[in-house]
Amino acid sequence: MITVRNISKYKEEYPTVITIGTFDGVHIGHLKILNKIINHAKSTALKSSVLTFFPHPRMVLQKDTNIKLLNTIDEKITILEKLGLDVLIIHPFTREFSRLTATEFVRDILVNTLNIKKVIIGYDHRFGRNRTANISDLITFGSTYNFTVDEIPAQEIDDVSVSSTKIRKALEDGDIETANSYLGYEYMLTGTIIKGKGIGKQLGYPTANLYIAEDYKLIPKNGAYVVNSSIADITIYGMMNIGYNPTVNGTERSIEINFFDFDADLYDQKIQINILVRLRDEHKFESIEALKAQLAKDKEKSIEFIQR
């Protein structure tokens, strides 16, 4: 897959079939559209392309700095590449870009830059300045600029009652199983392993502390989870705690993973953690011994889940 970070420096020579959207989470609802363009490309010798934007338009137009996204850009690239997409265009979303008229967007970007021959899009897609143009307008543009439009009807998309908003709510509630079922894959956290305070090691459960640079990434509800990660092409399981470590009077939120049967230096390595199931809420225990006893129970439950 070719990844293009800015279409101002790109021109596609090969005819393409494209879809457009933010695709946060790349969930099973999105897959209906993405699989259609990939399959259509294979059957017609077109290139399959996705045009997406970053930052999220709400961050720019509404200055919504509190919005949390399901994927970092790198995670989104990884997921889309696995689908077999030919080209991913991640265009910087700016106020200037948002002021393009529908005609300018279609003519200058979709037609002259991305060389589209077909657009496959959801029934409710809107575009152009103030999002005033709809799919009927896109079909009209297609007649002018020689491309066709396939509309994915409401019923087909709504058959999969899923949205990025519902997934965010499930994660914020700690309902990782519902979130994963909507995503079609385990929710992931990607970051760099940094040095912690060594408290886990003192308790007999040494942890890898995950630092996530992207502050827009949604972190699930505080608590203990069963996780895995691919390290040196081997799947390693463990348990993860998200929270403030109240038993030892922690003050900063952290993400700590205790890997099972694994002992290697991971400092400064970038790894992906896949969240499988939630074990419990984070609690303040009356003593360190009570915390250690709970960690032993967590590990036992984790291993039971892994061995199913």
Secondary structure, DSSP 8 states (H G I E B T S, - for coil): -EEES-GGG----S-EEEEES--TT--HHHHHHHHHHHHHHHHHT-EEEEEEEES-HHHHHS--TT--BS--HHHHHHHHHHHT-SEEEEEE--HHHHT--HHHIIIIIIITTT-EEEEEEETT--BSGGG-B-HHHHHHHHHHHT-EEEEE-HHHHHTS---HHHHHHHHHTT-HHHHHHHHTS-EEEEEEEE---SHHHHHT---EEEE---TTB----SEEEEEEEEETTEEEEEEEEEE--GGGT--S-EEEEEETT-----TT-EEEEEEEEEEE-----SSHHHHHHHHHHHHHHHHHHHT-
